[in-house]
Amino acid sequence: MIGKGIVFRDSASRMAVITGVVMELGSPVIRQVRAYSRTNGALLESTYSNKDGKYKLYLPYDSSYTLVAVDSRKTFNAVIQDNVVPK
């Protein structure tokens, strides 16, 4: 699961900053987290969560996003958080 994160706009850099935690059965895990544009489906950014499950993405300022956390071991389905909008 992609835990509740923080999404905000950094007006100085004109970037949206998205942070969160990836959990699996209640424990933090290292997983790839991808961000896609809701407008056209383009992959905007990809990163890995750290051992504490925490991740941070820097994305274009004026968009909404779909986040996908992927289990490379294929034990669990991907987890999706849709319509993520910076405030």
C-alpha positions, 0 to 999 in steps of 0.5 A: 500500500502507498501510505498517506503522503504529503503533496505540496507545491514548491513555488521557488522551484516550480515543482510538486514534491510528493512524499510517502511511505510504501507498506506491505502487510503493515511493514515498510518495504523497498519498492519502485514508485512510479508517477504518471501524468493523469493528462496523457499517461506519460511516465514522469518520474520513478524512484525507489522507497528506502528501507523505511518505505519512504520515497520522494518524487519531484514532478511538474508543478501544474498537473495531477498524477497517478502513483504506482508502487510495484512489487518486483518479486510479483508476490503482490499486485501493484498498488495505485494512488490516483488523482494525486494533486499538489496543494 
